[in-house]
Amino acid sequence: MFRSLNHIYAQIIDDSAHHTLAAAADSELKLKANGKKKSDVAALVGEIIAQRAKEKGIGAVVFDRGGYKYHGRVKALAEAARKGGLGF
């Protein structure tokens, strides 16, 4: 996952094949995210990445928070992905 000041992104990557299996970003949610807090938008991204992982048959991943502390938007994304059925 990557977060910037205004945006948040999540990818599921196969490191051995160097291939992205699934991705989600808050830029996909322009209408849904309008007027919501950043942590709520991060939770939506977590739900989307979990759904796309399920569609590809992926049940468990390693969560790389990219050096960011586990709170706020990072925590919201992770908990929403877990709630959506993605195991860490």
PDB file of N, CA, C and O in Angstrom:
ATOM      1  N   MET A   1       0.829  -1.160   0.000  1.00  0.00           N
ATOM      2  CA  MET A   1       0.000   0.000   0.000  1.00  0.00           C
ATOM      3  C   MET A   1       0.877   1.227   0.000  1.00  0.00           C
ATOM      4  O   MET A   1       2.015   1.194   0.468  1.00  0.00           O
ATOM      5  N   PHE A   2       0.344   2.307  -0.526  1.00  0.00           N
ATOM      6  CA  PHE A   2       1.030   3.595  -0.550  1.00  0.00           C
ATOM      7  C   PHE A   2       0.010   4.662  -0.214  1.00  0.00           C
ATOM      8  O   PHE A   2      -1.126   4.631  -0.687  1.00  0.00           O
ATOM      9  N   ARG A   3       0.430   5.598   0.604  1.00  0.00           N
ATOM     10  CA  ARG A   3      -0.445   6.736   0.876  1.00  0.00           C
ATOM     11  C   ARG A   3       0.345   8.014   0.685  1.00  0.00           C
ATOM     12  O   ARG A   3       1.525   8.100   1.024  1.00  0.00           O
ATOM     13  N   SER A   4      -0.329   8.989   0.139  1.00  0.00           N
ATOM     14  CA  SER A   4       0.265  10.306   0.006  1.00  0.00           C
ATOM     15  C   SER A   4      -0.547  11.248   0.888  1.00  0.00           C
ATOM     16  O   SER A   4      -1.382  10.796   1.673  1.00  0.00           O
ATOM     17  N   LEU A   5      -0.316  12.515   0.770  1.00  0.00           N
ATOM     18  CA  LEU A   5      -1.048  13.463   1.587  1.00  0.00           C
ATOM     19  C   LEU A   5      -2.546  13.407   1.308  1.00  0.00           C
ATOM     20  O   LEU A   5      -3.358  13.571   2.218  1.00  0.00           O
ATOM     21  N   ASN A   6      -2.908  13.176   0.052  1.00  0.00           N
ATOM     22  CA  ASN A   6      -4.318  13.209  -0.330  1.00  0.00           C
ATOM     23  C   ASN A   6      -4.887  11.884  -0.828  1.00  0.00           C
ATOM     24  O   ASN A   6      -6.108  11.735  -0.882  1.00  0.00           O
ATOM     25  N   HIS A   7      -4.052  10.925  -1.189  1.00  0.00           N
ATOM     26  CA  HIS A   7      -4.538   9.708  -1.830  1.00  0.00           C
ATOM     27  C   HIS A   7      -4.006   8.460  -1.134  1.00  0.00           C
ATOM     28  O   HIS A   7      -3.058   8.514  -0.351  1.00  0.00           O
ATOM     29  N   ILE A   8      -4.653   7.324  -1.448  1.00  0.00           N
ATOM     30  CA  ILE A   8      -4.210   6.034  -0.925  1.00  0.00           C
ATOM     31  C   ILE A   8      -4.411   4.979  -2.006  1.00  0.00           C
ATOM     32  O   ILE A   8      -5.413   4.987  -2.720  1.00  0.00           O
ATOM     33  N   TYR A   9      -3.440   4.071  -2.114  1.00  0.00           N
ATOM     34  CA  TYR A   9      -3.428   3.038  -3.143  1.00  0.00           C
ATOM     35  C   TYR A   9      -3.091   1.700  -2.501  1.00  0.00           C
ATOM     36  O   TYR A   9      -2.370   1.649  -1.504  1.00  0.00           O
ATOM     37  N   ALA A  10      -3.608   0.624  -3.067  1.00  0.00           N
ATOM     38  CA  ALA A  10      -3.263  -0.716  -2.598  1.00  0.00           C
ATOM     39  C   ALA A  10      -3.072  -1.624  -3.805  1.00  0.00           C
ATOM     40  O   ALA A  10      -3.812  -1.536  -4.785  1.00  0.00           O
ATOM     41  N   GLN A  11      -2.068  -2.499  -3.724  1.00  0.00           N
ATOM     42  CA  GLN A  11      -1.803  -3.460  -4.794  1.00  0.00           C
ATOM     43  C   GLN A  11      -1.499  -4.806  -4.186  1.00  0.00           C
ATOM     44  O   GLN A  11      -0.946  -4.898  -3.090  1.00  0.00           O
ATOM     45  N   ILE A  12      -1.862  -5.850  -4.904  1.00  0.00           N
ATOM     46  CA  ILE A  12      -1.441  -7.206  -4.564  1.00  0.00           C
ATOM     47  C   ILE A  12      -0.486  -7.627  -5.665  1.00  0.00           C
ATOM     48  O   ILE A  12      -0.857  -7.705  -6.836  1.00  0.00           O
ATOM     49  N   ILE A  13       0.756  -7.897  -5.270  1.00  0.00           N
ATOM     50  CA  ILE A  13       1.820  -8.160  -6.232  1.00  0.00           C
ATOM     51  C   ILE A  13       2.393  -9.553  -6.011  1.00  0.00           C
ATOM     52  O   ILE A  13       2.620  -9.960  -4.872  1.00  0.00           O
ATOM     53  N   ASP A  14       2.626 -10.283  -7.097  1.00  0.00           N
ATOM     54  CA  ASP A  14       3.343 -11.551  -7.055  1.00  0.00           C
ATOM     55  C   ASP A  14       4.820 -11.217  -7.216  1.00  0.00           C
ATOM     56  O   ASP A  14       5.273 -10.923  -8.323  1.00  0.00           O
ATOM     57  N   ASP A  15       5.575 -11.259  -6.117  1.00  0.00           N
ATOM     58  CA  ASP A  15       6.980 -10.863  -6.146  1.00  0.00           C
ATOM     59  C   ASP A  15       7.842 -11.766  -7.019  1.00  0.00           C
ATOM     60  O   ASP A  15       8.795 -11.298  -7.641  1.00  0.00           O
ATOM     61  N   SER A  16       7.520 -13.037  -7.070  1.00  0.00           N
ATOM     62  CA  SER A  16       8.347 -13.939  -7.859  1.00  0.00           C
ATOM     63  C   SER A  16       8.185 -13.698  -9.358  1.00  0.00           C
ATOM     64  O   SER A  16       9.150 -13.834 -10.110  1.00  0.00           O
ATOM     65  N   ALA A  17       6.982 -13.344  -9.800  1.00  0.00           N
ATOM     66  CA  ALA A  17       6.736 -13.094 -11.219  1.00  0.00           C
ATOM     67  C   ALA A  17       6.806 -11.609 -11.569  1.00  0.00           C
ATOM     68  O   ALA A  17       6.729 -11.244 -12.742  1.00  0.00           O
ATOM     69  N   HIS A  18       6.952 -10.752 -10.558  1.00  0.00           N
ATOM     70  CA  HIS A  18       6.997  -9.306 -10.770  1.00  0.00           C
ATOM     71  C   HIS A  18       5.766  -8.836 -11.543  1.00  0.00           C
ATOM     72  O   HIS A  18       5.871  -8.148 -12.559  1.00  0.00           O
ATOM     73  N   HIS A  19       4.590  -9.230 -11.030  1.00  0.00           N
ATOM     74  CA  HIS A  19       3.336  -8.948 -11.720  1.00  0.00           C
ATOM     75  C   HIS A  19       2.296  -8.490 -10.705  1.00  0.00           C
ATOM     76  O   HIS A  19       2.164  -9.086  -9.636  1.00  0.00           O
ATOM     77  N   THR A  20       1.564  -7.441 -11.036  1.00  0.00           N
ATOM     78  CA  THR A  20       0.480  -6.958 -10.183  1.00  0.00           C
ATOM     79  C   THR A  20      -0.765  -7.798 -10.448  1.00  0.00           C
ATOM     80  O   THR A  20      -1.227  -7.900 -11.584  1.00  0.00           O
ATOM     81  N   LEU A  21      -1.300  -8.395  -9.391  1.00  0.00           N
ATOM     82  CA  LEU A  21      -2.471  -9.253  -9.521  1.00  0.00           C
ATOM     83  C   LEU A  21      -3.773  -8.477  -9.349  1.00  0.00           C
ATOM     84  O   LEU A  21      -4.765  -8.775 -10.015  1.00  0.00           O
ATOM     85  N   ALA A  22      -3.777  -7.488  -8.462  1.00  0.00           N
ATOM     86  CA  ALA A  22      -4.965  -6.677  -8.225  1.00  0.00           C
ATOM     87  C   ALA A  22      -4.522  -5.323  -7.681  1.00  0.00           C
ATOM     88  O   ALA A  22      -3.480  -5.208  -7.037  1.00  0.00           O
ATOM     89  N   ALA A  23      -5.331  -4.305  -7.951  1.00  0.00           N
ATOM     90  CA  ALA A  23      -5.007  -2.963  -7.478  1.00  0.00           C
ATOM     91  C   ALA A  23      -6.290  -2.196  -7.209  1.00  0.00           C
ATOM     92  O   ALA A  23      -7.336  -2.469  -7.798  1.00  0.00           O
ATOM     93  N   ALA A  24      -6.187  -1.231  -6.307  1.00  0.00           N
ATOM     94  CA  ALA A  24      -7.312  -0.352  -6.006  1.00  0.00           C
ATOM     95  C   ALA A  24      -6.747   0.993  -5.573  1.00  0.00           C
ATOM     96  O   ALA A  24      -5.677   1.065  -4.967  1.00  0.00           O
ATOM     97  N   ALA A  25      -7.467   2.045  -5.886  1.00  0.00           N
ATOM     98  CA  ALA A  25      -7.026   3.392  -5.537  1.00  0.00           C
ATOM     99  C   ALA A  25      -8.237   4.254  -5.223  1.00  0.00           C
ATOM    100  O   ALA A  25      -9.348   3.983  -5.680  1.00  0.00           O
ATOM    101  N   ASP A  26      -8.008   5.287  -4.444  1.00  0.00           N
ATOM    102  CA  ASP A  26      -9.117   6.175  -4.110  1.00  0.00           C
ATOM    103  C   ASP A  26      -9.563   7.013  -5.306  1.00  0.00           C
ATOM    104  O   ASP A  26     -10.665   7.561  -5.292  1.00  0.00           O
ATOM    105  N   SER A  27      -8.742   7.121  -6.320  1.00  0.00           N
ATOM    106  CA  SER A  27      -9.126   7.883  -7.508  1.00  0.00           C
ATOM    107  C   SER A  27     -10.278   7.207  -8.263  1.00  0.00           C
ATOM    108  O   SER A  27     -10.967   7.853  -9.053  1.00  0.00           O
ATOM    109  N   GLU A  28     -10.485   5.913  -8.020  1.00  0.00           N
ATOM    110  CA  GLU A  28     -11.607   5.195  -8.625  1.00  0.00           C
ATOM    111  C   GLU A  28     -12.929   5.574  -7.969  1.00  0.00           C
ATOM    112  O   GLU A  28     -13.996   5.317  -8.527  1.00  0.00           O
ATOM    113  N   LEU A  29     -12.866   6.179  -6.799  1.00  0.00           N
ATOM    114  CA  LEU A  29     -14.051   6.440  -5.990  1.00  0.00           C
ATOM    115  C   LEU A  29     -14.465   7.908  -6.013  1.00  0.00           C
ATOM    116  O   LEU A  29     -14.975   8.413  -5.013  1.00  0.00           O
ATOM    117  N   LYS A  30     -14.263   8.587  -7.103  1.00  0.00           N
ATOM    118  CA  LYS A  30     -14.497  10.030  -7.135  1.00  0.00           C
ATOM    119  C   LYS A  30     -15.895  10.406  -6.642  1.00  0.00           C
ATOM    120  O   LYS A  30     -16.032  11.337  -5.849  1.00  0.00           O
ATOM    121  N   LEU A  31     -16.910   9.716  -7.086  1.00  0.00           N
ATOM    122  CA  LEU A  31     -18.265  10.059  -6.662  1.00  0.00           C
ATOM    123  C   LEU A  31     -18.579   9.527  -5.270  1.00  0.00           C
ATOM    124  O   LEU A  31     -19.228  10.211  -4.479  1.00  0.00           O
ATOM    125  N   LYS A  32     -18.127   8.316  -4.962  1.00  0.00           N
ATOM    126  CA  LYS A  32     -18.403   7.729  -3.656  1.00  0.00           C
ATOM    127  C   LYS A  32     -17.673   8.460  -2.534  1.00  0.00           C
ATOM    128  O   LYS A  32     -18.200   8.578  -1.428  1.00  0.00           O
ATOM    129  N   ALA A  33     -16.472   8.947  -2.807  1.00  0.00           N
ATOM    130  CA  ALA A  33     -15.625   9.534  -1.776  1.00  0.00           C
ATOM    131  C   ALA A  33     -15.898  11.012  -1.544  1.00  0.00           C
ATOM    132  O   ALA A  33     -15.301  11.623  -0.658  1.00  0.00           O
ATOM    133  N   ASN A  34     -16.770  11.573  -2.310  1.00  0.00           N
ATOM    134  CA  ASN A  34     -17.019  13.001  -2.215  1.00  0.00           C
ATOM    135  C   ASN A  34     -17.560  13.363  -0.835  1.00  0.00           C
ATOM    136  O   ASN A  34     -18.641  12.914  -0.453  1.00  0.00           O
ATOM    137  N   GLY A  35     -16.814  14.170  -0.090  1.00  0.00           N
ATOM    138  CA  GLY A  35     -17.252  14.632   1.217  1.00  0.00           C
ATOM    139  C   GLY A  35     -16.956  13.705   2.371  1.00  0.00           C
ATOM    140  O   GLY A  35     -17.368  13.994   3.495  1.00  0.00           O
ATOM    141  N   LYS A  36     -16.258  12.600   2.147  1.00  0.00           N
ATOM    142  CA  LYS A  36     -15.943  11.663   3.224  1.00  0.00           C
ATOM    143  C   LYS A  36     -14.562  11.934   3.798  1.00  0.00           C
ATOM    144  O   LYS A  36     -13.712  12.544   3.150  1.00  0.00           O
ATOM    145  N   LYS A  37     -14.355  11.471   5.014  1.00  0.00           N
ATOM    146  CA  LYS A  37     -13.042  11.602   5.638  1.00  0.00           C
ATOM    147  C   LYS A  37     -12.063  10.664   4.942  1.00  0.00           C
ATOM    148  O   LYS A  37     -12.460   9.677   4.322  1.00  0.00           O
ATOM    149  N   LYS A  38     -10.773  10.989   5.054  1.00  0.00           N
ATOM    150  CA  LYS A  38      -9.739  10.192   4.404  1.00  0.00           C
ATOM    151  C   LYS A  38      -9.724   8.760   4.920  1.00  0.00           C
ATOM    152  O   LYS A  38      -9.477   7.836   4.145  1.00  0.00           O
ATOM    153  N   SER A  39      -9.981   8.554   6.200  1.00  0.00           N
ATOM    154  CA  SER A  39      -9.980   7.194   6.742  1.00  0.00           C
ATOM    155  C   SER A  39     -11.165   6.388   6.209  1.00  0.00           C
ATOM    156  O   SER A  39     -11.056   5.175   6.027  1.00  0.00           O
ATOM    157  N   ASP A  40     -12.288   7.047   5.958  1.00  0.00           N
ATOM    158  CA  ASP A  40     -13.443   6.354   5.371  1.00  0.00           C
ATOM    159  C   ASP A  40     -13.151   5.953   3.928  1.00  0.00           C
ATOM    160  O   ASP A  40     -13.549   4.874   3.487  1.00  0.00           O
ATOM    161  N   VAL A  41     -12.466   6.807   3.206  1.00  0.00           N
ATOM    162  CA  VAL A  41     -12.081   6.499   1.826  1.00  0.00           C
ATOM    163  C   VAL A  41     -11.081   5.348   1.812  1.00  0.00           C
ATOM    164  O   VAL A  41     -11.157   4.473   0.949  1.00  0.00           O
ATOM    165  N   ALA A  42     -10.145   5.338   2.759  1.00  0.00           N
ATOM    166  CA  ALA A  42      -9.172   4.246   2.853  1.00  0.00           C
ATOM    167  C   ALA A  42      -9.883   2.924   3.119  1.00  0.00           C
ATOM    168  O   ALA A  42      -9.487   1.889   2.582  1.00  0.00           O
ATOM    169  N   ALA A  43     -10.919   2.947   3.934  1.00  0.00           N
ATOM    170  CA  ALA A  43     -11.691   1.732   4.205  1.00  0.00           C
ATOM    171  C   ALA A  43     -12.375   1.234   2.935  1.00  0.00           C
ATOM    172  O   ALA A  43     -12.437   0.028   2.696  1.00  0.00           O
ATOM    173  N   LEU A  44     -12.884   2.145   2.126  1.00  0.00           N
ATOM    174  CA  LEU A  44     -13.492   1.742   0.853  1.00  0.00           C
ATOM    175  C   LEU A  44     -12.466   1.091  -0.069  1.00  0.00           C
ATOM    176  O   LEU A  44     -12.768   0.107  -0.744  1.00  0.00           O
ATOM    177  N   VAL A  45     -11.253   1.640  -0.095  1.00  0.00           N
ATOM    178  CA  VAL A  45     -10.179   1.051  -0.910  1.00  0.00           C
ATOM    179  C   VAL A  45      -9.847  -0.345  -0.391  1.00  0.00           C
ATOM    180  O   VAL A  45      -9.602  -1.254  -1.185  1.00  0.00           O
ATOM    181  N   GLY A  46      -9.835  -0.529   0.934  1.00  0.00           N
ATOM    182  CA  GLY A  46      -9.591  -1.843   1.517  1.00  0.00           C
ATOM    183  C   GLY A  46     -10.646  -2.855   1.119  1.00  0.00           C
ATOM    184  O   GLY A  46     -10.327  -4.009   0.829  1.00  0.00           O
ATOM    185  N   GLU A  47     -11.904  -2.432   1.101  1.00  0.00           N
ATOM    186  CA  GLU A  47     -12.986  -3.323   0.689  1.00  0.00           C
ATOM    187  C   GLU A  47     -12.838  -3.714  -0.779  1.00  0.00           C
ATOM    188  O   GLU A  47     -13.054  -4.869  -1.144  1.00  0.00           O
ATOM    189  N   ILE A  48     -12.472  -2.759  -1.606  1.00  0.00           N
ATOM    190  CA  ILE A  48     -12.322  -3.028  -3.043  1.00  0.00           C
ATOM    191  C   ILE A  48     -11.175  -3.994  -3.290  1.00  0.00           C
ATOM    192  O   ILE A  48     -11.321  -4.932  -4.073  1.00  0.00           O
ATOM    193  N   ILE A  49     -10.035  -3.786  -2.637  1.00  0.00           N
ATOM    194  CA  ILE A  49      -8.888  -4.682  -2.863  1.00  0.00           C
ATOM    195  C   ILE A  49      -9.208  -6.093  -2.374  1.00  0.00           C
ATOM    196  O   ILE A  49      -8.769  -7.067  -2.986  1.00  0.00           O
ATOM    197  N   ALA A  50      -9.963  -6.219  -1.287  1.00  0.00           N
ATOM    198  CA  ALA A  50     -10.356  -7.543  -0.800  1.00  0.00           C
ATOM    199  C   ALA A  50     -11.287  -8.227  -1.799  1.00  0.00           C
ATOM    200  O   ALA A  50     -11.155  -9.423  -2.058  1.00  0.00           O
ATOM    201  N   GLN A  51     -12.213  -7.481  -2.350  1.00  0.00           N
ATOM    202  CA  GLN A  51     -13.143  -8.031  -3.334  1.00  0.00           C
ATOM    203  C   GLN A  51     -12.404  -8.496  -4.588  1.00  0.00           C
ATOM    204  O   GLN A  51     -12.689  -9.571  -5.115  1.00  0.00           O
ATOM    205  N   ARG A  52     -11.468  -7.697  -5.061  1.00  0.00           N
ATOM    206  CA  ARG A  52     -10.713  -8.062  -6.261  1.00  0.00           C
ATOM    207  C   ARG A  52      -9.799  -9.249  -6.003  1.00  0.00           C
ATOM    208  O   ARG A  52      -9.570 -10.062  -6.898  1.00  0.00           O
ATOM    209  N   ALA A  53      -9.279  -9.356  -4.793  1.00  0.00           N
ATOM    210  CA  ALA A  53      -8.454 -10.511  -4.441  1.00  0.00           C
ATOM    211  C   ALA A  53      -9.298 -11.781  -4.443  1.00  0.00           C
ATOM    212  O   ALA A  53      -8.858 -12.821  -4.933  1.00  0.00           O
ATOM    213  N   LYS A  54     -10.515 -11.697  -3.895  1.00  0.00           N
ATOM    214  CA  LYS A  54     -11.412 -12.857  -3.893  1.00  0.00           C
ATOM    215  C   LYS A  54     -11.732 -13.301  -5.309  1.00  0.00           C
ATOM    216  O   LYS A  54     -11.779 -14.499  -5.590  1.00  0.00           O
ATOM    217  N   GLU A  55     -11.954 -12.342  -6.204  1.00  0.00           N
ATOM    218  CA  GLU A  55     -12.264 -12.663  -7.594  1.00  0.00           C
ATOM    219  C   GLU A  55     -11.122 -13.412  -8.265  1.00  0.00           C
ATOM    220  O   GLU A  55     -11.352 -14.243  -9.143  1.00  0.00           O
ATOM    221  N   LYS A  56      -9.891 -13.121  -7.854  1.00  0.00           N
ATOM    222  CA  LYS A  56      -8.702 -13.782  -8.415  1.00  0.00           C
ATOM    223  C   LYS A  56      -8.334 -15.050  -7.658  1.00  0.00           C
ATOM    224  O   LYS A  56      -7.384 -15.737  -8.034  1.00  0.00           O
ATOM    225  N   GLY A  57      -9.070 -15.374  -6.597  1.00  0.00           N
ATOM    226  CA  GLY A  57      -8.777 -16.575  -5.829  1.00  0.00           C
ATOM    227  C   GLY A  57      -7.660 -16.409  -4.819  1.00  0.00           C
ATOM    228  O   GLY A  57      -7.044 -17.396  -4.416  1.00  0.00           O
ATOM    229  N   ILE A  58      -7.388 -15.194  -4.405  1.00  0.00           N
ATOM    230  CA  ILE A  58      -6.334 -14.904  -3.436  1.00  0.00           C
ATOM    231  C   ILE A  58      -6.978 -14.755  -2.063  1.00  0.00           C
ATOM    232  O   ILE A  58      -7.892 -13.952  -1.881  1.00  0.00           O
ATOM    233  N   GLY A  59      -6.496 -15.532  -1.101  1.00  0.00           N
ATOM    234  CA  GLY A  59      -7.081 -15.489   0.238  1.00  0.00           C
ATOM    235  C   GLY A  59      -6.170 -14.882   1.285  1.00  0.00           C
ATOM    236  O   GLY A  59      -6.648 -14.357   2.291  1.00  0.00           O
ATOM    237  N   ALA A  60      -4.866 -14.944   1.067  1.00  0.00           N
ATOM    238  CA  ALA A  60      -3.918 -14.446   2.070  1.00  0.00           C
ATOM    239  C   ALA A  60      -2.785 -13.697   1.382  1.00  0.00           C
ATOM    240  O   ALA A  60      -2.319 -14.086   0.311  1.00  0.00           O
ATOM    241  N   VAL A  61      -2.355 -12.617   2.018  1.00  0.00           N
ATOM    242  CA  VAL A  61      -1.266 -11.795   1.501  1.00  0.00           C
ATOM    243  C   VAL A  61      -0.379 -11.362   2.664  1.00  0.00           C
ATOM    244  O   VAL A  61      -0.712 -11.576   3.830  1.00  0.00           O
ATOM    245  N   VAL A  62       0.736 -10.761   2.332  1.00  0.00           N
ATOM    246  CA  VAL A  62       1.600 -10.121   3.327  1.00  0.00           C
ATOM    247  C   VAL A  62       1.321  -8.625   3.222  1.00  0.00           C
ATOM    248  O   VAL A  62       1.435  -8.043   2.143  1.00  0.00           O
ATOM    249  N   PHE A  63       0.958  -8.006   4.336  1.00  0.00           N
ATOM    250  CA  PHE A  63       0.628  -6.588   4.333  1.00  0.00           C
ATOM    251  C   PHE A  63       1.892  -5.768   4.533  1.00  0.00           C
ATOM    252  O   PHE A  63       2.499  -5.795   5.604  1.00  0.00           O
ATOM    253  N   ASP A  64       2.281  -5.044   3.503  1.00  0.00           N
ATOM    254  CA  ASP A  64       3.452  -4.171   3.562  1.00  0.00           C
ATOM    255  C   ASP A  64       2.941  -2.743   3.682  1.00  0.00           C
ATOM    256  O   ASP A  64       2.411  -2.185   2.722  1.00  0.00           O
ATOM    257  N   ARG A  65       3.098  -2.163   4.844  1.00  0.00           N
ATOM    258  CA  ARG A  65       2.573  -0.829   5.082  1.00  0.00           C
ATOM    259  C   ARG A  65       3.525   0.249   4.613  1.00  0.00           C
ATOM    260  O   ARG A  65       3.251   1.435   4.796  1.00  0.00           O
ATOM    261  N   GLY A  66       4.637  -0.136   4.013  1.00  0.00           N
ATOM    262  CA  GLY A  66       5.549   0.810   3.412  1.00  0.00           C
ATOM    263  C   GLY A  66       6.229   1.757   4.381  1.00  0.00           C
ATOM    264  O   GLY A  66       6.597   2.870   4.005  1.00  0.00           O
ATOM    265  N   GLY A  67       6.398   1.335   5.612  1.00  0.00           N
ATOM    266  CA  GLY A  67       7.051   2.181   6.600  1.00  0.00           C
ATOM    267  C   GLY A  67       6.119   3.128   7.325  1.00  0.00           C
ATOM    268  O   GLY A  67       6.544   3.830   8.243  1.00  0.00           O
ATOM    269  N   TYR A  68       4.867   3.161   6.934  1.00  0.00           N
ATOM    270  CA  TYR A  68       3.906   4.023   7.608  1.00  0.00           C
ATOM    271  C   TYR A  68       3.468   3.387   8.916  1.00  0.00           C
ATOM    272  O   TYR A  68       3.371   2.164   9.013  1.00  0.00           O
ATOM    273  N   LYS A  69       3.204   4.205   9.916  1.00  0.00           N
ATOM    274  CA  LYS A  69       2.713   3.687  11.184  1.00  0.00           C
ATOM    275  C   LYS A  69       1.334   3.075  10.986  1.00  0.00           C
ATOM    276  O   LYS A  69       0.564   3.507  10.128  1.00  0.00           O
ATOM    277  N   TYR A  70       1.035   2.063  11.791  1.00  0.00           N
ATOM    278  CA  TYR A  70      -0.241   1.355  11.674  1.00  0.00           C
ATOM    279  C   TYR A  70      -1.307   2.098  12.479  1.00  0.00           C
ATOM    280  O   TYR A  70      -1.669   1.680  13.578  1.00  0.00           O
ATOM    281  N   HIS A  71      -1.795   3.180  11.934  1.00  0.00           N
ATOM    282  CA  HIS A  71      -2.914   3.911  12.520  1.00  0.00           C
ATOM    283  C   HIS A  71      -3.531   4.774  11.434  1.00  0.00           C
ATOM    284  O   HIS A  71      -2.958   4.910  10.353  1.00  0.00           O
ATOM    285  N   GLY A  72      -4.660   5.343  11.700  1.00  0.00           N
ATOM    286  CA  GLY A  72      -5.311   6.223  10.737  1.00  0.00           C
ATOM    287  C   GLY A  72      -5.741   5.506   9.478  1.00  0.00           C
ATOM    288  O   GLY A  72      -6.426   4.485   9.529  1.00  0.00           O
ATOM    289  N   ARG A  73      -5.329   6.054   8.340  1.00  0.00           N
ATOM    290  CA  ARG A  73      -5.756   5.504   7.044  1.00  0.00           C
ATOM    291  C   ARG A  73      -5.194   4.127   6.775  1.00  0.00           C
ATOM    292  O   ARG A  73      -5.861   3.296   6.159  1.00  0.00           O
ATOM    293  N   VAL A  74      -3.968   3.867   7.230  1.00  0.00           N
ATOM    294  CA  VAL A  74      -3.348   2.553   7.023  1.00  0.00           C
ATOM    295  C   VAL A  74      -4.151   1.490   7.782  1.00  0.00           C
ATOM    296  O   VAL A  74      -4.448   0.424   7.241  1.00  0.00           O
ATOM    297  N   LYS A  75      -4.491   1.782   9.007  1.00  0.00           N
ATOM    298  CA  LYS A  75      -5.274   0.848   9.824  1.00  0.00           C
ATOM    299  C   LYS A  75      -6.669   0.654   9.239  1.00  0.00           C
ATOM    300  O   LYS A  75      -7.178  -0.467   9.214  1.00  0.00           O
ATOM    301  N   ALA A  76      -7.291   1.731   8.769  1.00  0.00           N
ATOM    302  CA  ALA A  76      -8.633   1.632   8.189  1.00  0.00           C
ATOM    303  C   ALA A  76      -8.631   0.745   6.950  1.00  0.00           C
ATOM    304  O   ALA A  76      -9.533  -0.073   6.769  1.00  0.00           O
ATOM    305  N   LEU A  77      -7.627   0.902   6.100  1.00  0.00           N
ATOM    306  CA  LEU A  77      -7.518   0.072   4.899  1.00  0.00           C
ATOM    307  C   LEU A  77      -7.320  -1.387   5.274  1.00  0.00           C
ATOM    308  O   LEU A  77      -7.983  -2.263   4.719  1.00  0.00           O
ATOM    309  N   ALA A  78      -6.419  -1.658   6.204  1.00  0.00           N
ATOM    310  CA  ALA A  78      -6.115  -3.036   6.599  1.00  0.00           C
ATOM    311  C   ALA A  78      -7.318  -3.716   7.231  1.00  0.00           C
ATOM    312  O   ALA A  78      -7.626  -4.864   6.909  1.00  0.00           O
ATOM    313  N   GLU A  79      -7.999  -3.017   8.128  1.00  0.00           N
ATOM    314  CA  GLU A  79      -9.158  -3.629   8.796  1.00  0.00           C
ATOM    315  C   GLU A  79     -10.302  -3.881   7.823  1.00  0.00           C
ATOM    316  O   GLU A  79     -10.996  -4.892   7.935  1.00  0.00           O
ATOM    317  N   ALA A  80     -10.506  -2.979   6.875  1.00  0.00           N
ATOM    318  CA  ALA A  80     -11.553  -3.188   5.874  1.00  0.00           C
ATOM    319  C   ALA A  80     -11.217  -4.360   4.963  1.00  0.00           C
ATOM    320  O   ALA A  80     -12.106  -5.119   4.575  1.00  0.00           O
ATOM    321  N   ALA A  81      -9.941  -4.513   4.618  1.00  0.00           N
ATOM    322  CA  ALA A  81      -9.529  -5.645   3.782  1.00  0.00           C
ATOM    323  C   ALA A  81      -9.722  -6.954   4.538  1.00  0.00           C
ATOM    324  O   ALA A  81     -10.169  -7.944   3.959  1.00  0.00           O
ATOM    325  N   ARG A  82      -9.389  -6.966   5.825  1.00  0.00           N
ATOM    326  CA  ARG A  82      -9.621  -8.169   6.636  1.00  0.00           C
ATOM    327  C   ARG A  82     -11.103  -8.492   6.741  1.00  0.00           C
ATOM    328  O   ARG A  82     -11.510  -9.650   6.640  1.00  0.00           O
ATOM    329  N   LYS A  83     -11.889  -7.468   6.943  1.00  0.00           N
ATOM    330  CA  LYS A  83     -13.350  -7.648   7.030  1.00  0.00           C
ATOM    331  C   LYS A  83     -13.915  -8.193   5.717  1.00  0.00           C
ATOM    332  O   LYS A  83     -14.901  -8.931   5.711  1.00  0.00           O
ATOM    333  N   GLY A  84     -13.275  -7.818   4.608  1.00  0.00           N
ATOM    334  CA  GLY A  84     -13.699  -8.302   3.297  1.00  0.00           C
ATOM    335  C   GLY A  84     -13.230  -9.719   2.988  1.00  0.00           C
ATOM    336  O   GLY A  84     -13.561 -10.268   1.937  1.00  0.00           O
ATOM    337  N   GLY A  85     -12.455 -10.316   3.905  1.00  0.00           N
ATOM    338  CA  GLY A  85     -12.064 -11.705   3.738  1.00  0.00           C
ATOM    339  C   GLY A  85     -10.617 -11.924   3.340  1.00  0.00           C
ATOM    340  O   GLY A  85     -10.227 -13.059   3.069  1.00  0.00           O
ATOM    341  N   LEU A  86      -9.819 -10.889   3.298  1.00  0.00           N
ATOM    342  CA  LEU A  86      -8.407 -11.016   2.933  1.00  0.00           C
ATOM    343  C   LEU A  86      -7.594 -11.263   4.201  1.00  0.00           C
ATOM    344  O   LEU A  86      -7.687 -10.501   5.163  1.00  0.00           O
ATOM    345  N   GLY A  87      -6.807 -12.318   4.195  1.00  0.00           N
ATOM    346  CA  GLY A  87      -6.017 -12.666   5.373  1.00  0.00           C
ATOM    347  C   GLY A  87      -4.602 -12.122   5.276  1.00  0.00           C
ATOM    348  O   GLY A  87      -3.978 -12.143   4.215  1.00  0.00           O
ATOM    349  N   PHE A  88      -4.106 -11.628   6.420  1.00  0.00           N
ATOM    350  CA  PHE A  88      -2.725 -11.125   6.479  1.00  0.00           C
ATOM    351  C   PHE A  88      -1.903 -12.033   7.332  1.00  0.00           C
ATOM    352  O   PHE A  88      -0.710 -11.796   7.517  1.00  0.00           O
TER     353      PHE A  88
END
